[in-house]
Amino acid sequence: MSDLESLTQEERVEITRATMAIVDGWKLDGEQTLSVLGLTDKVRVRHLAKFRDDTAFPDEPDVMARVSHILHIAEALVTAYPRNAPMRKLWIGKPQRRFRGRTPRQLILEKGREGLSMVRAELDCTYMWDQTGSTRG
């Protein structure tokens, strides 16, 4: 997932569909979905259906970074709740002490890409480790 640039068009469409399924589970409205994906200036809400079907997200660094965060957040939630699929969707809307009582969804909506990174860091200790500049030695 770290090298999204080298994907085929078919793989990019599959990644787009998977990402849309994840953000749909986060209970975002159309404008919020565009905002989280960094598409507010490029795409209209009515075009979101194309991403659920057969169109890949624009191949832009900011969009691809956001997609990567979203996919990693979903993967980390599977690790955190391997036997509780409903909790994976509920967690994003539950207030978290580490986010000063805000929900992960609120943090993502307020801070965009930075919020995605913060939520990912909360769930994925290896990502957080890498972000702090820690070395393995």
Secondary structure by P-SEA (a helix, b strand, c coil): ccccccccaaaaaaaaaaaaaaaaaacccaaaaaaaacccccccccaaaaaaccccccccaaaaaaaaaaaaaaaaaaaaccccaaaaaaaaabbbcccccccaaaaaaacaaaaaaaaaaaccaaaaaaaaccccc
